[in-house]
Structure formats: structure tokens, C-alpha cells
Amino acid sequence: MPEDTRKSGEELHEHIEAGCPALQNSLNDSRCVRNGSPRKIYQIKPHGAVYDMTARDPALARAAVGVAKTFNVPFMGLPGTHHQAAAKELGVPFIAEWFVDMEYSPEGKLLITKTHEPLSASVVRDGLNRLLEENRITTTTGSLPLTEGVTEVSICCHSDTPGAVEIAEAVKALVDRNNAQLQ
């Protein structure tokens, strides 16, 4: 990213923080009210390039996590990165995110791509079963244990991945089966 388009930590914090009241106002809109109660912000999670930048830059991570602290909500991000470190540093609950439809490097770093390649159902099932049963993430060369301190994981499926509906259905079925076994 060109230097003149980068945001400082303070600018990023202000940008994310400014968007939260607008989001909450839209959630309070009568069209978003469910069972008589307006919805609320449950966590802060950067998206796209900001997600990647905040995972790699400690100052930007602290700025983004600082917004979660301001709104007293957890921060969702990539475990083992500055997301998790900043959440710990600022005393903000951390929700680890795992991407079922993306690859991880041998070191466990997310390999972000502009487009998502089709995945076979067996690849999705194998990776998710490894996560749920062994607490390991699949990498391009094998697998690694979940990052220290991660006990719960949010699973992300991108809607623009070919076969996204089938992937989401497979994820739900496997998670439901796993949760039933835990009870």
C-alpha cells in the first residue's frame, strides 16, 4: 500500500470508532428489530485489507482493538498475530477466527488471496475435523496446533468462494455434530 494511503494507529482508531455509532443506529432501525429488541454490536472485526494490516502491524492492531475496548465488546481476529497480542495487552476478550475456505502457510499465517478457489467437500471436512477434534489448523504442508490461549474459534466462510452454500452447510453439520458430542 502506498505510504500516503496508510493510516496511523490514531487515524484508524478514529475511523473505526466513527463507524460504530452509525452501525448501531442502523441496527436500531425498526427493520433490524427482532422479537421487540434492537440488535447490538457484539464484536469488532476489521475486514479485508484492514484485517491484514492490523494483523501485521502492532500499532494498527492496538488502534483497532482499542475501539473494541471503547465499546466494551470482544475483538475478532487472527490468532497468533498482533490481533491476539493487542487484545491481551488491552484486556479485551479475543475471539479467534479460522477461515475454512483459505489456506495457511507452514508457519500458520493466513494466505490472503483476491479470489477464492473452489474447495472439495473432503478438504473442508478434513480441515474442520482437524480443528474440532485435534485443535490443529491445516497448513499447506501439514498442520499446526492452535495458538496458545485459544480455546474457542469462530469459523468464517466467504460467500464469494465457489460452492459457499455447500461449504457453509457442511460446516454447520460438523459443528452441530461436534457440539452434540460435547454435551
Secondary structure, DSSP 8 states (H G I E B T S, - for coil): --GGG---HHHHHHHHHHHHHHHHHHHHSGGG-BTTB------B---HHHHHHHHH-HHHHHHHHHHHHHTT--EEE-TTSHHHHHHHHHT--EEEEEETTSEE-TTS-EE--SS-----HHHHHHHHHHHHHH-EEEETTEEEE--TT---EEEE--TTSTTHHHHHHHHHHHHHHHHHHH-
